[in-house]
Amino acid sequence: MKFGGMVATKIDDWQIFKELEDLGYDSAWVPDSQMIWSDCYATLSLAAYHTSRIRLGTGVAIAGTRLAPVTAHSIASINKLAPGRSFLGIGTGHTAMRIMGQKPAGPTAFRDYLRVVRGLLDGEEVEYTHNGETHPIRFQDRELDCLNLDDRVPIYVGANGPKALAATGAYGDGRVSAGTEPVAVMQSNMEKVRRGAEQAGRTLPPDFHTSVLSYACVLKPGETLESDRVIEETGAPVVSSLHFWYEIMLQRGNDGFIQDSIRDEWENYKTHVDAMPQARRHQTLHTGHCAFLPEDERRFITPNMIRATLGLVGEPDEIKEQIAKMEAAGLKEILLLPPIKYARENFRDFARTVMADG
């Protein structure tokens, strides 16, 4: 199993990527949420310059906020600084779009986006449509050596819905799951990726990368899921799941997907959101997204919520057993996203107590 670190993008704290490398993490992922964090590519350039081994990429870049040729050119620029260890994580845009009151990219547009980015990164000429006009485009003046297209940049697609999974099979080198999935769900989703590859006339390569965005907290002697430190280190990702589920409920028109074990917390959370000013609810709903726990949402961090979101929370042996099951089911990499205030301690604890014996 490989392990990656993801942090809220803060350009003047590029040093954390060197620290992840020194701790033995395999990859570092830089999120792309333009209304709350620093620019992902500017931050990646600093990380690339100051590291030598760790894989570096976006976690994940957002299709709806940049034109496909711009995304391809940006990661190809990073690939100049980190040749052979750059990757592009790309998704439709949950927080980055919704925090502006906009919807994520639709499945048809997203699939075409992947086609354009993959073709350009492969050095090909592709048909590109913008503002209703279609023209062939390619990276030009390659003799200037401004981009690195020689070392292949893998594309890891953030995909959970059926059409995004099919597009992953058609154009992706790997999949990123938004949240830990039960084994049966993970295997079912990978079958959708395989079918998508077959429909595109492609066979998934043996090294197709499967990863999951999760979180972790290694319990210390005497700690429980109700301990203050545990709540501080798990709170941000847990409430971010609530933020996401609320948006999904609005999209689907029902909340039947919510587990019975957390129905009380969920009903209380809906009441909490209903009290937000509607005109700016798209802003306040995502306060603290994966970076800190809003004080008025601390009450939602219960043992049931921690269990329901399937984070790697427990004593070292319990976490290792959970990881072994995920690996046996075909998962290749676990990406950890701790709250920004506790990131260094969280990464160190996990590396020393879980990764060290891996």
PEBELTA-V32887 format. One record per pair of residues at least 12 apart in sequence whose ideal C-beta (glycine too) atoms are under 7 Angstrom apart, sorted by the first residue. I is the first residue (numbers start at 1). J is the second residue. If there is no record, write none. Layout:
i = (I/I)
j = (J/J)
//
This chain:
i = (1/1/1/1/2/2/2/2/3/3/3/3/3/4/4/4/4/4/4/4/5/5/5/5/5/6/6/6/6/6/6/6/7/7/8/8/8/8/8/9/9/9/9/9/9/10/10/11/11/11/11/11/14/14/14/14/16/16/17/17/17/18/18/19/20/20/21/21/21/23/23/23/24/24/25/26/26/26/27/27/27/28/28/28/29/29/29/29/29/30/30/30/30/31/32/32/32/32/32/33/33/33/34/34/35/35/36/36/40/40/41/41/44/44/45/45/48/48/48/49/55/55/56/56/56/56/57/57/57/57/58/58/58/58/59/59/60/60/60/60/60/61/61/61/62/62/62/62/63/63/63/63/63/63/63/64/64/64/64/64/64/65/65/67/68/68/68/69/69/69/69/71/72/72/72/73/75/75/76/76/76/76/76/77/79/79/79/80/80/83/83/84/86/87/87/87/88/88/89/89/89/90/90/90/91/92/92/92/92/93/94/95/95/98/98/98/99/99/99/101/107/107/110/110/111/111/114/114/114/114/115/116/117/118/118/120/121/121/123/124/125/125/154/154/154/155/155/155/156/156/156/156/156/156/156/157/157/157/158/158/159/160/160/162/165/165/165/165/166/166/166/166/167/168/168/169/169/169/169/169/169/169/170/170/170/170/173/173/174/174/174/174/175/175/176/176/177/177/178/179/179/179/179/179/180/180/180/180/181/183/183/186/186/187/187/190/190/209/209/210/210/210/211/211/211/212/212/212/213/213/214/214/214/214/214/215/215/215/215/215/215/216/216/216/216/216/216/216/217/217/217/217/217/218/218/218/218/218/218/219/219/225/225/225/226/231/231/232/232/233/233/233/233/234/234/234/234/235/235/235/235/236/236/236/236/236/236/237/237/237/237/238/238/238/238/239/239/239/240/240/241/242/242/243/243/243/245/246/246/259/261/261/262/262/262/265/265/265/265/269/273/290/291/291/292/292/292/293/316/316/319/320/336)
j = (323/327/334/358/26/27/332/333/25/26/333/334/355/25/26/27/28/29/333/335/20/25/28/336/347/29/31/59/213/335/336/337/340/343/31/37/290/291/340/30/31/37/38/40/43/37/38/38/39/42/43/46/43/46/47/50/343/344/47/51/54/50/51/344/54/347/51/53/54/347/348/351/351/355/54/54/55/333/54/55/333/47/54/56/57/58/59/89/335/43/44/58/59/59/58/60/61/62/96/95/96/289/65/96/99/100/99/289/58/61/74/78/56/78/78/81/78/81/82/81/85/87/78/82/85/86/86/87/88/89/75/88/89/90/89/335/89/90/91/158/176/88/89/90/91/93/96/97/90/91/92/93/105/110/113/92/93/97/102/104/105/93/96/130/113/116/117/116/120/128/137/117/117/120/121/147/88/153/121/147/148/149/153/147/148/151/153/147/148/148/151/151/153/153/154/156/153/155/156/158/176/155/157/158/158/104/105/110/164/105/244/286/289/247/282/286/282/283/286/282/163/164/164/167/167/170/155/157/167/171/171/128/155/155/171/139/149/153/149/138/137/138/173/174/209/171/172/173/172/173/174/175/176/209/211/172/175/176/176/178/175/177/178/192/189/192/193/196/192/195/196/199/196/193/196/193/194/195/196/197/200/204/196/197/200/202/208/209/208/209/210/211/193/210/211/213/212/213/213/213/214/241/309/310/212/214/310/311/212/325/329/329/331/329/330/210/330/332/333/330/331/332/332/333/335/331/334/335/335/337/311/312/334/335/336/234/237/311/336/337/338/311/312/313/319/336/346/350/230/233/234/313/346/316/319/349/350/353/354/314/315/303/306/313/303/298/301/293/342/338/339/342/346/301/306/311/313/293/298/301/339/288/290/291/292/293/339/290/309/311/337/301/305/306/309/293/297/300/289/290/309/269/300/285/286/289/258/273/285/308/304/308/304/305/308/300/302/304/305/300/285/337/339/340/339/340/341/339/353/354/354/354/350)
//
